[in-house]
């Protein structure tokens, strides 16, 4: 079954006006919104705007406030400094903390003095730092007129430890990643620094990151240090093991804690009552969908939660745990939340404020009435990119030959003659279709070039027992079914199909290339499994080998050789006929060296580009720009035969033409 829903006019555009398709710079430098927080008096919402700056090659932040009780325009109240990054390469998303009188807000910011807590007011006074610590502030809380915060080692101590390592040699143990540079590896709090493994799987932290934090306190009236007397402030805690994430948020003002357990297939939402007992959400919305975030409604016995339903739409619900009464407040064919992974909307007594986006509509900030149906757009900084002229999005649902249902979104250019080539991205298609998971494949620009761009949501696995091979196989069947479907509709040329992906999406792309003839070209990033990967991550004390056995069924290469032969692209390069472009972070290309070397010695067209000082996901704007442009050129060349006449690209096309000639010559050899 196929269903099509054309993008409707956005709420704040009346009438909807056709706009030019975005450029590479537009997409990279659009404004991301995150961290909304409603003031205690309910009159204001504060939130963060983040924007990549290609000229400075940095991601810069600003803080804004918007009125909730009266008409008014948002205004910028503070510079937020530069982005802090997670170990995987996504911006750290944090909501600010309001003062009890709703006159000031506090936030962490990275500047010349490291990561400190700052504050700003609603008046025109300039922001000021609250802390001046020699160490970076890792977390903080405000109570009883005090700011209590935690720090790790000082910046000077970290540099001294790195210098000692350099002079005396690095002790290699289970915390050292052999694939990563030993020095100046990655951006940590604004400085290229050493990094170490610090937790399950590939959790990472800076040098000396294993030290226990120190707690300090400041009197907010005088900004003077005071003794730490208050008990440690409770904050949200997350405990992750491979495939399971447990997050617990403390309650306030008589409300119990909220706990979410996220498994491979099932998410459980629980709240704690006054007696300490846990109540589990048994609503259909909780059982059939995937709960993403939840928060108590101030002054009311209701939990407001966001759920991604079984039809890949986002919904905002209010649930009264005592009575199990519930109501749906809003539903979005896109995404809504706090602007980051599993970040809640800001929940006030009367409204919830969320970051909202749709397939061809970039992020905006909306307020939702919790007792009615009113919706108000508070800020739409990317409105000029919404509903670009000449592009259409179609919502697809289809079933493969084994009865598995898939959901996706197809972006096409209006009026394209004949059957178009097809580009597929497999992983997550929620919200704005900017560049897919990892943000390297710009859907709008690919479609604008005449290549239909399809994003496929991976279906929820049938159980919490992870089986990567089963999920790869499911993906291949789903891709085969949708290519056949679009072929029958006369929309695409099944001989000109390309695919791109990051992480799990890259694994699916390689599996599809190994097990089928569906793909003519592919572009992937991320490490792949091979014997080299097994041993480069095999130092005693790591948990990688246990997880490889649990999820992939892989033991040592000489213990399970047939399983390695089934899974590893490095051991199946003879089956890969699609032209392969790899654009990888430096720390992930080294464990993939066997695949890289083997592919380079085949007649399969293959090219590799490696980006220095990058984590799992590219964070530097210029690197993302290069990935965007090269991916567009790659698919246009192999799927359309198009050569960009720009003089600066002449060498690129000489290489690619030589790769094509080598392949075609081998194919024609007797």
N, C-alpha and C positions, 0 to 999 in steps of 0.2 A: 504494500500500500504506500502510495506517495501522496504527501500533502504539501501544498505550497501556500505560504503566507507572505505576502509582499510587505515590505517595511512600511509602516504607517507614518504619517506626519508626526514629528516629535512635538511634545506638548508646548514647548515654548516658541515654536515656529508656526505662525499663522498669518497668511498661508505659507505652506512649505515652498521654499524657493530652491530651484536646482543650483547646485554648487559644483565648482570644478573638482575633478578628482584630486586627491591629495598628492603631494610630492614626497620623495624620500625624506627630505628635511622636515616636512609637515608631520609625518608619522613619528619620526624619532623625537622631535621637539614638542610634541603635544603635551598638555598638562595632565598629569595624573593627580587624582584627588584621594585623600586618605585621612584616617584618624579623626572623624567627627566626634565632638564632645559637646553636649548641651550644658549650659551654665546652670547652677543650682536654682536660680530664679526662673528658668525656662525662657528667658528673653533672647538668648544668643546661642548660636552654635559656632564653635571654633573648629577649624579643619586645616589640613596641610595641602599645599600644592607643590608638586615635584615636577621638574622639567629638565630634560637632558639638554646640555649646552654643547653643541658641536664645536664651536670655536674654542671654548675652554676645556673640552673633553672631560667635563664633570657633570654630575647630576646635582642640581641646586634646588633648595627648598625654601618655601615661604609659608608663613602662617596668616590665616585670614579669619575674620569673624563676619557672620551674616545675621541680621535680625530675624527673629521668629514671630514676634507679636505685632509687628507693624511692617508696612512696606519699606523697603530700603535696599540699597545695593551692598554687596559684600565689600569689605575693605581690607587691605593688607595691613597687618599690625606688627609684623616682625620678620626679619630675615631668619630662616631656619638653618643656615649653614649648608654644609654638604652632606650628601646621603651617607648613612651607615649601611653596611651590607651584611646580609646573612652569608653563611658559609657557602650556600649554593649559588648566590649571585642575585638575590632579590633585595630590594630596598627594605630596611627595617621599618615597619609601620608601627607607630605609637600614637595614641591619642594624648593630647595635652591634659593637664590637671588644672581644674578651675579652683580658685580660692573660694572659701565658703561664702563670701559676700558678692561673688560674681563680678568682681572688679578686675581681677587679674587672672592670667593663665600662665602655667609653668610648663616647660618643655626641655628635652635634651637637645643640644645642638653641637655639631662638630665645627670648630673654628680654629683660629690660630693657637688658642690655649688648650687644645684637645677637646674632649667631649665633656661639657659642663652642663649644669642645669641653669636655664635662663628664665626670666619672667618678663612679661609685657602686660600693659594695661589697655583698657578701651579708650583711653585718652591719647593725646599725641606725644606723650613722653616716650623717649627712645627705650628700647629693650635694655635690660641690664643682666649681667651674669649674677647668679646667686652663689654658685660654688666657684672656687679658684683652686681646685685640687691639682696636685702634681700627678695624680692618676686619673684615668678616664672614668667618668661616672657610668656605671653599668645599669643601675636601676634606682628608683627613688619613690618616696611616698610622702604625703603631706598630712599631718594630723596635729591638733593641739598647738597650732602656731609654730610648728617646727617642720623643717624638711629633713627627713632621714634618708640617707643614701648609702649605696654600696660602691666600693671601688676595688679593683684588682691591684696588681703591682704598678708602681709608678712608671711613667714613660721612660724615665732615666734608667730604671732597673731593667726594663725590657731591652733597651739599647745596649746596656752593659752585658746582659746575658747573650745577646746576639754577637757582640764583639768578642766575648770570651769563646763562644763557639767557633768563630772565625779563626781566632789565634791558635786555639788548642785542638781544633777538629771537632766535628759534630758527633756525639755519641749516637749511634744508630740503634734504635730500639723500636718497639711497636708503635710509638707515637710519630715516627718520622715517615713521611710519604716519599718513597723513592722516585715517584713520578713527578714530584714538584721540586722546583728550585729550592736549595737550602737557604738562600738569602734573597731578600727582595722579591719574594714570591708573589704576594697578593696584597691588595689594598685592605689594610686593617685600620680603621679609624683615621683615614686620611694619609697613611704612610705605607709605602711598600715594605712589608715586614715578613719575618719568618712565621710559619704556621705549623701546627701540630695536630694530629688526631686527638680528639678529646672525648669521644663518646661512641655509641653504637654506630656500626656501619661506617659512614664517612663523615661523621660529626667532626668539626674542626674548631680550633681556637688559636689565638696568638701564642707566642712564646711566653712561658710562665703562666699560661691560662689555667693551669691546674691548681694554682694556689687558691686557698679559700678566700672569699672576699672579706673586706673590712667595712664595718658600719661606722658612719659618722653622722653628725647632726648639726643643723644651723638654726638659730632663732630667726624667724622671718621678719620680725620687727626691726632687729638690729643688724641682721646678716652676719652675726658673730657666731663662731663655733661654740657649741654647748656639749655637755656630757650626753652620751646616748643613754637615755633612761627609759624611753618608751620601748615596749616589746617590738620585735621585728614586725614591720607591716606585712600583712598577708597580700600577696599578689597572685596573679594567675600562674599556675605551674603546669608544665607539660613534661610527660615522661614518654619517650618514644622507644619502641623496639621495632625491628623490621616488620612493617605491615600493620602495626597497631600504634595509635597515638591516644594517650589519655590526658585530657586537659581539665583542670579543676580551677574554678574561679570562686573566690570567697564571697560570701554574702555580706550585706550591709544593712544596718538599722533593722535588725530582727529577721532579716531574710537569710535563708540557708544558702549553702554553697551550690554551685551548678557544676555538674561533671559531664563531660562528653567523652565517650570511648569510640574511637574511629578505627574500624577494622577494614579489611580488604573489601568486604561486601556489605557490612552492616555498621551503622552508626547508632549508638545508644545515648539518649539525652535523659539525664537524671537531675532531680533537685532534692535538696535536703530539707526536711521539715524541722519544726522547733524541737522535736525530740531526737533529732539526729538521724532519723530514718530516711532512706532514699526512696523517692517516688520516680518511677520510670514513665516516660511519655509513651503512651500506648495509642496515640492518635494515628489515624491512617496516614496523615502527613509525615509523622515520624517513622512509621514502619515501612512505607513504600518509597519514601524519599531519603535523601542524605542530609541530615541536619549539619549546618556549617558553623553556626555561631548562635549564642543565646545570652540574654541579659534580663535581670529583673526590671520591671517597670516601677519607678520610684513611687512609694506610697500606695501601691496597689499589689495585691497578691497574684500578679500575672507575670509570666515569663514571655518575653518577645523573642522569637527565634526566626532565623533564616533557614530555609530548606531548599535544596535543589531536588525537584520532584522527578518522578520516573520518566517524565516527558522532557527533561532537561530544561525546564523553566525554573526560575527562582521565585519563591513566594515568601512573604512576611506574615507570620502568624502570632497571635496572642493566645496563651494557654494558661488557665487557672488550675494549678496542680491539685488543689483540694477537691474541686468539683469535676475536674476533667473537662470543663467547658472550654471551647476554643472557637476562634473565628479567624478567617483569612483576611488580612488587611490589604494586601496587594499581591499581584502576580506580574512578573516581568519576563518577556521572551528575550532574555539576555542575562544580566547578572545584577545583583544588588548586595550590598554589605558595607563593610568599613573600609574598602579600598585595598585590602591585602588578603592574603590567604587566611581564611577562617577568622577574619576580623569582624566583630559585630557592628551593626548599625548603632548610632548613638540613640539611646532610649531615654526619653524624658517622661514627665507625668502626662503630657498631652500628645506628644508627637514622637515619631522615630525619624531620624535623619540618616539617609543612606546615600552611598555612591551608586549611581545607576548607569548602566551602559547596555547597548544593544548591538547587533551584528555590524551595522553601518553607522552607529551613533556612539562617539567617544564618551568618556566619563563625564557625568554631570552630578550635581548635588541636589537631592530632593528631600522634602519633608512630607511625611505621611501622617495624617490624622489617625490616632489610635482608636478613636470612638466613632469615626465616620468614614467617608470616602474621599475626602479632600486630599489633593496632592498639589504641592507647590514646588516649582523649580527655584532653588535658591542661588545657584551659580552654574553657568554653562560655559566654561572657558574655551571649550573646543567646538562651539556651535558652528563655526565656519567650515568644519570638516564633516558635519553630519549630512547624510543622504546625498552623497556626491552624484553629480549628473552622469547619466549613462551607465550606472551600475545598479544591479538588482541583486537581492538576496532571496533565496528560496529555502524554506525549511523542508528537509527531507526526512522521511521515515521509510525504512525498507526491512525486509526479512530475508535472511540467507537460506540456503538449501537445507539447513538443519533447524530452522525455526527461530533462530536468534534475531532479535530486533535491534536495529541500529538507528541512530539519529545523527543528522548532520546538517550543514548549511552550505549551500552552493552559491558562490558569487560569480556573476557573469556580466559581460558588457552587453548593453542593449544593441540590437541590430547587427550582431556579428553574423556574417554570412557562413552558411554551411556548418559542418561539424568542427568543433573547436578541439584543440588539445586539452588535456585535463591534468591539473595539479592536485595532489591529495596530501593533506596533513592529518595525521592520526594521533589523537591524544585527547585534547580538551578544547572545546569550542564555545565556552561560556563567554558572555559579554561581547565586547568590541573585537571584531576580527582584525586585529592590527597586524601581528606577525606570527600568530600561532604560539604554542607553548615554546618558550625560549625566545620569541620575538625575532625571528630571522627570515621569515617568509611573508612578505607584505601582500596580503590577499588582494587588496584594492589595486595595487600596481600590477600584480600578476594578471588579474582579470582585465584591467585596462589594456594590457598588452595583447589581449585576445586569447588568453588561456583560461578556461573555466577553472575556478579555484574552489575545491571542496574540502571542508573541515569536518572530520568524523570524530564524534565522541566515542571513546572506548566504553563498551557496555559494562555494567556492574558485574563482577565475577559471581558465580553461583554460590561460593562459600568463602569463608575467611581463610581457608587453606590456600596459600598462594601456589600457583602452578604456572610459571612463566610460559612454558611451551604450549600449554592449553590456551593461554591468552594470545600468544602469537598465532596459533592455528585459527582461533576464533576471528582474529583480525583479518587474516588472509581470506577466509570464506566471506566475510562481510565486504571486503574490498572487491572481490570477484563479483559479488552480487550487485553492488552499486555500479560498477563499470558496465556490467551487462544491462542493467536498468537504464542508465543514461545512453547507452548505445541503442537500445530499442526505441528510446524516445527521439533518436536522431540528433542528440545534442553534442555528442563527443565522438572523437575518433579513437577507438580502443587500441589502436596501434601507437598512439602518441600520448602515453600516460607517464607522468612523472610523480615523484613522491619526496617529501621532505619531513624530517622529524628530529627531535631532541630526546635524549634519554630513552625512555620506553618507546617513544615514537621512532627513534632511530633504529632500535632493535627490531621493531615491526617492519620497517622499511627494508632492512637487510634480510629478514626472514622471507618477506614477500619476493625479493629479488632472487633468493636462493631456491625457493620452493615453487616458483611460477614464472611465467613469461609475461606477466601483466605490465611490467615497467620498462620504459625505454630510457629513462634517466632518473637519477635520484640525487638528493643533496642532504647530507646528514651531519650532525655534530654529535659528540659524546663518545665515550669509550665503549668498546665492544668486548664481549667475552672471548678469550682465547687462552691457550696455555701460558703465554707470557703474563697475562693479567692475573692468572691464578697465583703465580709465584711472586710477582711484584707486590702482591697484597698478602703474602703468606708469612710474614714475620710472626714468630710466636707471640701470642697475646692478642692478636687481631681476631675479630669475629667473622671476617669475610668468608672463610672457608665453610663455616657452619651455615651461613646464609646461602652460599652457593649450593650446598647440598639440600637445604630446606626448600628453596624456591625454584632452583633449576635442576635439581637432581644430579649435581656435578660433584664428584670427588676429585682427587688428584688426577691429572691427565692420564697417567698410566694405570689408574684404578678403574676409571669409567671412560675408556677411549671411545666407545660407540656413542655415548651420550654427548661427548665433546664434538664428535663428528656430526651429530644431528644439529647441534645448536650453534657452533662457532662459525662465523663468516670466514675467519682465517683459514679454516679447514675445508671451505666450500667455494673458494674463489673461482674454480672452474665452472661453477654453475651461475655465477653472477655475470649477466650480459648487459645490464643497464649501465649507462654511463654514470660514473660515481664521482661526485664532488664531496669532499670532506672539509669542513671548516670547524676547527676544533680549538678548545683552550689548550694551552701548552701542557698543563698538568694531566690532560687526558689522552694526548696523542701518544705518549711514551708507552703506556700499557697496551696500546693497540698496534705496536710496531710490526708484529707478525702479519696482521691483516694488511697493513700499509705496504709492507715490502712485497708480500705475495701479489697483491693487486698490481703493484707497479711493474711486475714481471709477467703480467698477462697482456693480452691484446685488448682487454676491456678498457675503454677510455676512463682514465682515473686522474684526479688532481687533488692535492692536499694543500690547505692553507692553515697555519697555526697562529693563534693570537696569544701573545705573551701576557703574563700577569693577569690572567682571567680565571675565574672559578668555573663551576659547571655551566652557568648561564653568563653570557657576555654582559659586562657592566659598563664598559667604556663606550661612549656614544659613537666615536669614530670607528670602532670595531664593528658595532652594529650597522653603521652606514655601509661599511665595506661588505658585510655579509648580505645585506639587503640587495645592493647593486649587483654583486657577483651571482647571487641566486637567480635574480631576474634574468641576467645575461645567460646563465647556464641553461635554464629551461627554455628560453627563447631560441637558443642555438640548437639544442638537441631535439626539441619538439616542433619548432617552426622553421628551422634552417635560417634564422635571422642573425645577421651580423651588424652590430652597432657600428656606424661609420666613424665614431669619435676617434680622433687620432691617438689619444692616450690609451685606447684599448687594442691597438693593433697587435701588440705582442701576445695578448690574451687569445685573440682569435687565431693567430698563427699556431699557438700551442694546441688549441682545440681542433683546428683543421688537421693538424698532424696526428692527433689521437684518432680522429675519425678515419683518416687514410690508413693508419696502421691496423685498425679494426677491420675495415673493409678489405684491405689487402689480404689479411689472414683469412677472412671469410671466403675470398675468391680463390685462395690457393688450392691446388689439386691435392 
